[in-house]
């Protein structure tokens, strides 16, 4: 008889499902609209909150709906230096300031960014963990492509229309402090999913 190895046991789910009861919802950029493609929209940071199972804090940002009379609350991943009451500008014409969201094609080379889109309009997929960032390396204006350096160190060519947040993700330096005892590891992974302790034998 062979052994059903751990990765196979995780397939069906059951006890290996993620612990999502107190999570604060999907953290993503605004759905791309006319206002962002051609100008900018202004939002205000209402709150910065902790999300269980995530190292980085989240920011609740309130925007006015550009199409009807109401407010829209978006959940962004907070960048280092973000504060409540801060104005956030999203769009092609937005200024290059910490926390603002603009297409990577409009940023100068060497800009530090996070929560970057992998494909245009996917609302941010790359460099989202605490303390992570990507760097804009160069632009190819003819092909409308931008070369970026990812947190892993690898380089990737993405469309220049992809949006990203300026700055690095908050909550950096989280892994500098040693865990020291098993109880802390237990509580850390209890908020995430059943993946600890790992037996070797």
N, C-alpha and C positions, 0 to 999 in steps of 0.2 A: 504493500500500500504506500502510495506517495503521501506527501503532506500538502494540505491546503495552505498555501503560504499567505502571509498577512495581506499582501496586495490583492490576492484573490478574495479573501474574506471581506475586504472593504467594498467589493463590487455591489452586492445586494443592498447595502445601506444598513438598515435596522439600527444597531448601536453605533454605527460609524457615521451617522448624519451630523451635520454641523449644528452647533448650539446657537440658534438664531432668535431665541425668545425675546431678549431685551435689546436686540440690535436696532440701530436707528435708521435703517433703510439704506438704499443704494446711494453711494456718493458719486455723483457724476456732474459734468458740465451742463449748462443749459442746452436744451435741444436747439440746434442751429436754425436761425430764422433770418428774415430779411434785414432786420435791424442790426444783427451781428455781422452779416455779410457785407453791409455797405456803410454802416456807421458804428455806433456803440450804444449800449444800454447801461444805465446806472443802477446799482443795487447797494443795499446797506447791510453790513454784518450785524445780525441781531443777537447771535449767541454763538459761543464756542463750546462744544460738548464732547464728552468722552463716548466712544463707541465700544461696547464690550467685545473683546476678541480682536481689537485693532490697535496697533501701537500709536497711530497718528490720531490727533483730535479732528473733529469735524466742525465745519462752520455752517450755521444756518444763515443764508443770505436772502433777503427779501427784495424782489424786483416788482416793478409795476408791469402788468400785462400790456404789451404793445397793441393788442387788438381789441380787448374789452376792459371795462372798468372793474378791475380786481387786482389783488396782490398775489404774486406767485412766490412761494418759498422754495428755494433750491438748497440742496445739501452738497457742499463742496468739501474737499479735503483741505484742511487749514494749512496755510503756508507759514513758515517761520516769520514772526513779526506781525501777523494779523491780529487785529483787536476789535472788540465790539464797538459799533458806531462808525467803523471805517467804511468809506465808499469804495465799491468794487466796480470797475468799468470793464465790460465785455464787448468785444467787437474789433473790427479791422482798424478803426480810427482811435482805439483806446491808447492811452499813454503807457509807456514802458515802466510800470511801477510794480512793486511787490504785491502780489495778490490779483493783479489784473489778468484778464484772459484775452489773448489775441492770437491770430494765425502765426505759425512759426516763420512763414515767409516774410513777415513784416519786421521780425526781430533782427537786430544786428548779430554778427558772428560773435560767439563767446557768451551769449546770454544763458544764464542758468534757469532752467524751466523744470516743471513737474506736472504730473497728471496730464500727460500728453496723449493726443489721439494717435492710434496706430493706423486707422483708416479714417477718412474724412467723415465727420458726423457721428463717430462711435462714442463720443462724450467722455473721452479720457480713459486710457488703458495702461499707459506706461509711466513708470516712476511715481508710484502712489504710496509706497511703504514709508514709514517714518524716517526722516533724515535723507531720503533719496532725492536725486535730481538727475536730469539729463542736460546736455550742453549742445547748443546749436553750433555746428562747425562751419558749414558753408552753404551757399545757395546756388542753384542752377536756374537762372531766371528764364532761360529758353524753354526748358522742360517743365518749369514750375515744380521743381523738386528741391528738397532741403536735406542735407546730411546732418545727422545728429549722433551724439555719443550717448549711449544708454548707461544706466547705472552699473551694468555688468562690465562695461569697458568696451563692448562691441559697438560697431558703428552701423547705422542703418539709414537708408534713403527713404524718406517719406514725402507725400505730397505737401507742397507749401501751404495749402489751404487748411491743413490740420491745425487745430487750436491747442494751446497749452497755457498753463498758469505760470506767471513769472515768479521765480523764487524757489526755495527748497521746501520740502514737506516738513511740517512741524513735528516735534517729538523725537528729534535726532538725539543720538547718544544714549538711546534706550538700552543697548546691549553692552555698554561700557561697564555697568554695575554687575558684578557676578551674582548669580542666583543664590549660591551658597547652600541652600537646603532644599530638600525634596518637597517640602510643603509649599514653597513658593512656586516651584515648577508645576506642582499639582494644580494650584489655583490658576496659574497662567493658562494651562491647556484645558482646564475645566470650562473656561469662557470660550475657547475656540472649538475643539472637537475631541473625540476620543482617539488620541494619538500618543498618549504617554501613560505609564512607563513602557519602554520598549525592551522586551526580553531578547537576549542574544542567543540563548541556547536552543 
